[in-house]
Amino acid sequence: MAKSKLEYIWLDGSEPTQGLRSKTKIIKDFGGTLGECPMWSFDGSSTGQASGGASDCLLKPVAIYPDPDRKDGYLVMTEVLSADGSPHSTNGRATIEDDDNDFWFGFEQEYFLWDPETDLPLGFPAGGFPAPQGPYYCSVGAKNAYGREIVEEHLDICLEAGLNVEGINGEVAAGQWEFQVFAKGAAEAGDQIWVARYLLERTAEKYGVAINWHCKPIQGDWNGSGMHANFSNTALRTAGNKDTYDKICSAFGASPEVIKACIDVYGADNHLRLTGLHETQAIDKFSYGISDRGASIRIPIATVENDWKGWLEDRRPNSAADPYKVAAVIITTVKSA
């Protein structure tokens, strides 16, 4: 009788940034489909999601992928429900209003490979700094690229799992990398980012390396980490005119309340990253522009050259932001326009 390992993955109640949790369920004669994944439960009092006197929280499977790193294994992304079956307050996925999957998202996930012993990024000497920024972006060679073996293994595992990773590259700071994920449908894009994050954490474990998702782990003249959100819907993909883009971009800066609604879910400590330096706009300002990486929202030159049919890039979400919540507020704002 065949037995399969189903790794149920969920987001905990850590504040201000939720973390990943997972546990394994053994299923007999499993066929590999989402519909065969049963609802499960966990101790919410151990994850900041329930009290000890009423500790059960539910795990509702929402996406499944083969697990290339485990024999007869599957990765099951879940969302957290309260004991009565309603979405838990920590469940960002449930806030997405995109039932027809009209919204497409491409997230650019930056992160640092982190040495737990020195408490510094790979490439940073203990008690000091490497050469200034400049040679690390899209770099090659042992003096500039640190941890490539981890990044390459992670890419292979993601592709084998069926995640739609569209690319990787070394980023501007030493020890900093990026991968990009695209999906048609906001919830699916969020699922894939979270599973890719989980696989990165698990892959780095083998090397004794941690992943630092914080948006500005190294102060000074070093780039922070973002999760730029590229997005489109039918209106943006078919507009054919600049006015539509101006209207939608302006909606994101329509009022202090709208700007705050976005910043509130774009990741903790974002004031450390959104300074107006290092390819960012200041957190207390809003702007948009064509090919402007110093703007809050960039209009890609490819969109303009394609007769204003394409997508937008919100550059404000940071590396630790929840892609579900980011997608939800972007969808709400676009619809308001």
C-alpha positions as CSV (number, residue, x, y, z in Angstrom):
1,M,0.0,0.0,0.0
2,A,1.6,3.3,-1.2
3,K,2.0,6.1,1.2
4,S,2.6,9.8,0.4
5,K,4.0,12.7,2.4
6,L,1.9,15.8,2.3
7,E,3.6,18.9,3.7
8,Y,0.9,21.3,4.8
9,I,2.2,24.9,4.8
10,W,0.6,27.9,6.4
11,L,1.2,31.4,7.7
12,D,1.4,31.9,11.5
13,G,0.3,34.8,13.7
14,S,3.7,36.3,14.2
15,E,3.7,40.2,14.3
16,P,4.5,42.4,12.5
17,T,5.6,39.9,9.9
18,Q,3.9,36.5,9.5
19,G,6.2,33.4,9.3
20,L,5.9,30.0,7.6
21,R,4.9,26.9,9.4
22,S,4.5,23.3,8.1
23,K,3.9,19.8,9.2
24,T,3.6,16.4,7.4
25,K,0.5,14.3,6.9
26,I,0.8,10.7,5.6
27,I,-1.9,9.6,3.2
28,K,-2.5,6.1,1.8
29,D,-3.0,5.6,-1.9
30,F,-2.9,9.4,-2.7
31,G,-3.6,10.4,-6.2
32,G,-1.9,13.8,-6.2
33,T,-4.9,16.1,-6.5
34,L,-6.0,19.0,-4.4
35,G,-9.5,17.5,-3.9
36,E,-7.9,14.5,-2.1
37,C,-6.2,16.7,0.5
38,P,-8.3,16.6,3.7
39,M,-8.9,19.6,6.0
40,W,-6.5,19.4,8.9
41,S,-5.9,21.2,12.2
42,F,-3.1,22.6,14.3
43,D,-2.4,24.1,17.7
44,G,-3.0,27.8,17.2
45,S,-1.9,28.6,20.7
46,S,1.7,27.7,19.6
47,T,1.6,30.0,16.5
48,G,0.0,33.1,17.9
49,Q,-3.4,32.3,16.4
50,A,-5.5,31.0,19.3
51,S,-5.6,30.8,23.0
52,G,-4.7,27.6,24.9
53,G,-8.3,27.1,26.0
54,A,-9.6,27.0,22.4
55,S,-6.5,26.2,20.5
56,D,-7.7,24.4,17.3
57,C,-7.3,26.2,14.0
58,L,-8.1,24.6,10.6
59,L,-5.9,24.2,7.6
60,K,-7.8,24.4,4.3
61,P,-5.8,23.2,1.3
62,V,-5.8,25.7,-1.6
63,A,-2.9,24.6,-3.8
64,I,-0.8,21.5,-4.3
65,Y,2.6,20.9,-6.0
66,P,4.9,17.9,-6.2
67,D,7.8,18.0,-3.7
68,P,11.0,17.2,-5.7
69,D,13.0,17.0,-2.5
70,R,11.1,14.2,-0.8
71,K,10.2,10.7,-2.0
72,D,6.5,10.5,-2.6
73,G,6.1,14.0,-1.4
74,Y,3.7,16.9,-2.0
75,L,3.6,20.6,-1.0
76,V,0.2,21.6,0.1
77,M,-0.4,25.4,0.5
78,T,-3.2,26.0,3.0
79,E,-5.1,29.0,4.4
80,V,-6.0,29.2,8.1
81,L,-9.6,29.0,9.2
82,S,-11.0,29.5,12.7
83,A,-12.6,26.5,14.4
84,D,-16.0,27.6,13.0
85,G,-14.8,27.5,9.4
86,S,-14.5,31.2,8.9
87,P,-11.3,32.9,7.6
88,H,-8.9,33.5,10.5
89,S,-7.9,37.1,11.1
90,T,-4.4,36.2,9.9
91,N,-5.7,34.9,6.6
92,G,-4.7,37.4,3.9
93,R,-5.7,35.1,1.1
94,A,-9.3,35.4,2.0
95,T,-9.3,39.2,1.5
96,I,-8.6,38.9,-2.3
97,E,-11.5,39.9,-4.5
98,D,-10.5,38.4,-7.9
99,D,-13.0,35.6,-8.5
100,D,-12.5,35.7,-12.3
101,N,-8.7,35.8,-12.1
102,D,-8.7,38.9,-14.3
103,F,-5.7,40.2,-12.4
104,W,-2.3,38.9,-13.3
105,F,0.7,39.4,-10.9
106,G,4.4,39.1,-11.3
107,F,6.3,39.4,-8.0
108,E,10.0,40.2,-7.9
109,Q,11.1,38.6,-4.6
110,E,14.4,39.9,-3.2
111,Y,16.2,38.5,-0.1
112,F,19.5,38.1,1.6
113,L,21.4,34.9,2.1
114,W,22.4,35.2,5.8
115,D,25.2,33.6,7.8
116,P,23.8,32.7,11.3
117,E,27.3,32.7,12.8
118,T,28.4,36.2,11.8
119,D,24.8,37.5,11.7
120,L,25.7,39.1,8.3
121,P,24.9,38.5,4.7
122,L,27.1,36.0,2.8
123,G,30.1,37.9,1.4
124,F,30.3,40.2,4.5
125,P,33.5,39.6,6.5
126,A,33.0,39.3,10.2
127,G,33.2,42.7,11.8
128,G,33.5,44.5,8.5
129,F,32.1,45.2,5.1
130,P,32.9,44.0,1.5
131,A,33.6,46.4,-1.3
132,P,30.9,49.0,-2.0
133,Q,27.9,48.3,-4.1
134,G,28.5,48.2,-7.8
135,P,29.9,44.8,-8.8
136,Y,27.3,42.5,-7.2
137,Y,24.2,43.1,-9.4
138,C,23.9,40.2,-11.9
139,S,27.4,39.3,-11.0
140,V,29.6,36.3,-11.7
141,G,32.8,35.2,-9.9
142,A,33.7,34.3,-6.3
143,K,34.6,37.9,-5.4
144,N,31.1,39.1,-6.3
145,A,28.5,36.3,-6.2
146,Y,27.9,34.6,-2.9
147,G,25.8,31.5,-2.3
148,R,25.0,30.7,-6.0
149,E,24.8,27.0,-5.2
150,I,21.9,27.6,-2.9
151,V,20.1,29.9,-5.5
152,E,20.6,27.4,-8.3
153,E,19.3,24.4,-6.3
154,H,16.3,26.5,-5.2
155,L,15.6,27.4,-8.8
156,D,15.7,23.7,-9.9
157,I,13.4,22.6,-7.1
158,C,10.9,25.3,-7.8
159,L,10.8,24.4,-11.5
160,E,10.4,20.7,-10.7
161,A,7.6,21.5,-8.4
162,G,5.8,23.3,-11.2
163,L,6.1,26.9,-9.8
164,N,6.2,29.5,-12.5
165,V,9.5,31.1,-11.7
166,E,10.5,33.3,-14.6
167,G,14.0,34.2,-13.6
168,I,16.7,34.7,-11.0
169,N,19.5,37.2,-10.6
170,G,22.1,38.5,-8.2
171,E,21.0,41.8,-6.7
172,V,22.7,45.1,-5.9
173,A,24.0,44.3,-2.4
174,A,26.5,41.5,-1.6
175,G,24.7,38.3,-0.6
176,Q,21.4,39.6,-2.0
177,W,19.4,37.7,-4.7
178,E,16.1,37.8,-6.4
179,F,13.6,35.4,-8.1
180,Q,10.5,36.3,-10.0
181,V,7.2,34.5,-10.1
182,F,4.2,35.1,-12.4
183,A,0.7,33.8,-12.3
184,K,-2.7,34.6,-13.8
185,G,-4.8,35.1,-10.7
186,A,-3.9,37.0,-7.5
187,A,-4.4,34.1,-5.2
188,E,-2.3,31.7,-7.3
189,A,0.5,34.2,-7.5
190,G,0.4,34.5,-3.7
191,D,0.4,30.7,-3.3
192,Q,3.4,30.4,-5.5
193,I,5.4,33.1,-3.8
194,W,4.8,31.5,-0.4
195,V,5.7,28.0,-1.6
196,A,8.8,29.4,-3.3
197,R,9.8,31.1,0.0
198,Y,9.2,27.9,1.9
199,L,11.4,25.9,-0.5
200,L,14.1,28.6,-0.3
201,E,14.2,28.4,3.5
202,R,14.3,24.6,3.4
203,T,17.0,24.5,0.7
204,A,19.2,26.9,2.6
205,E,18.9,24.8,5.7
206,K,21.1,22.2,4.1
207,Y,23.9,24.7,3.8
208,G,23.5,26.1,7.3
209,V,22.4,29.4,5.8
210,A,19.3,31.4,6.8
211,I,17.1,33.7,4.7
212,N,16.7,37.3,5.8
213,W,13.5,38.7,4.4
214,H,13.8,42.0,6.3
215,C,13.5,45.0,3.9
216,K,16.7,46.8,5.3
217,P,18.9,44.3,7.2
218,I,22.1,46.3,6.5
219,Q,21.9,50.0,7.2
220,G,24.0,52.6,5.3
221,D,24.7,52.7,1.6
222,W,23.3,49.3,0.8
223,N,20.1,48.5,-1.1
224,G,17.1,47.2,0.8
225,S,15.0,44.3,-0.4
226,G,11.7,44.7,-2.1
227,M,9.0,42.5,-3.6
228,H,8.0,44.7,-6.5
229,A,4.5,43.9,-7.6
230,N,3.9,43.9,-11.4
231,F,0.2,43.8,-12.1
232,S,-2.4,44.1,-14.9
233,N,-6.0,43.5,-15.6
234,T,-8.1,43.6,-18.8
235,A,-8.2,47.4,-18.7
236,L,-4.4,47.7,-18.5
237,R,-3.7,44.9,-21.0
238,T,-6.0,46.4,-23.6
239,A,-6.1,50.2,-22.8
240,G,-4.4,51.6,-25.9
241,N,-4.2,55.0,-24.3
242,K,-2.2,56.9,-21.7
243,D,-5.3,58.3,-20.0
244,T,-6.3,54.9,-18.6
245,Y,-2.9,54.5,-17.1
246,D,-2.9,58.0,-15.6
247,K,-6.3,57.4,-14.1
248,I,-5.3,54.1,-12.5
249,C,-1.9,55.4,-11.3
250,S,-3.6,58.5,-9.8
251,A,-6.0,56.3,-7.9
252,F,-3.0,55.0,-5.8
253,G,-2.2,58.5,-4.7
254,A,-5.8,59.8,-4.5
255,S,-5.7,60.5,-0.8
256,P,-3.5,60.0,2.3
257,E,-6.0,57.2,3.3
258,V,-5.4,55.3,0.1
259,I,-1.6,55.6,0.4
260,K,-1.8,54.5,4.0
261,A,-3.9,51.5,3.1
262,C,-1.2,50.3,0.7
263,I,1.7,51.1,3.0
264,D,0.0,49.3,5.9
265,V,0.3,45.9,4.1
266,Y,3.5,46.5,2.1
267,G,5.7,45.2,4.9
268,A,7.0,46.2,8.3
269,D,9.8,48.7,8.7
270,N,9.3,50.0,5.1
271,H,10.3,53.5,6.3
272,L,13.9,52.1,6.5
273,R,13.8,51.1,2.8
274,L,11.6,53.8,1.2
275,T,13.8,56.7,1.7
276,G,14.0,58.2,-1.7
277,L,17.4,56.6,-2.2
278,H,18.5,53.3,-3.6
279,E,15.9,53.2,-6.3
280,T,12.9,54.1,-4.1
281,Q,10.5,56.9,-3.6
282,A,10.2,58.2,0.0
283,I,7.5,56.6,2.1
284,D,5.7,59.9,2.7
285,K,5.5,60.8,-1.0
286,F,3.7,59.3,-4.0
287,S,4.7,59.5,-7.6
288,Y,4.5,57.6,-10.9
289,G,6.4,57.8,-14.1
290,I,7.6,56.0,-17.2
291,S,10.6,53.8,-16.6
292,D,11.2,55.6,-13.3
293,R,12.6,53.3,-10.6
294,G,12.6,56.2,-8.2
295,A,8.8,56.4,-8.4
296,S,6.2,54.7,-6.2
297,I,4.7,53.2,-9.4
298,R,6.7,52.6,-12.5
299,I,5.1,52.5,-16.0
300,P,7.4,50.0,-17.9
301,I,8.7,51.3,-21.2
302,A,7.5,48.1,-22.7
303,T,3.9,49.1,-21.9
304,V,4.4,52.4,-23.6
305,E,6.0,50.9,-26.7
306,N,3.2,48.4,-26.9
307,D,0.7,51.3,-27.5
308,W,-0.2,51.5,-23.8
309,K,-1.2,47.9,-23.5
310,G,0.6,46.2,-20.6
311,W,1.1,46.4,-16.9
312,L,2.3,48.5,-14.0
313,E,4.9,48.0,-11.3
314,D,4.2,49.0,-7.7
315,R,7.8,49.3,-6.3
316,R,6.7,49.9,-2.7
317,P,6.0,46.4,-1.3
318,N,9.0,45.1,0.6
319,S,10.6,41.7,0.7
320,A,8.7,40.5,3.8
321,A,5.2,41.6,2.7
322,D,2.4,39.1,2.3
323,P,1.7,38.8,-1.4
324,Y,-1.9,38.0,-0.7
325,K,-2.5,41.3,1.2
326,V,-0.4,43.2,-1.4
327,A,-2.6,41.8,-4.3
328,A,-5.8,42.5,-2.4
329,V,-5.1,46.2,-1.8
330,I,-3.9,46.6,-5.4
331,I,-7.0,45.0,-6.8
332,T,-9.2,47.2,-4.6
333,T,-7.4,50.4,-5.7
334,V,-7.5,49.6,-9.4
335,K,-11.2,48.8,-9.2
336,S,-11.8,52.1,-7.5
337,A,-10.5,53.8,-10.6
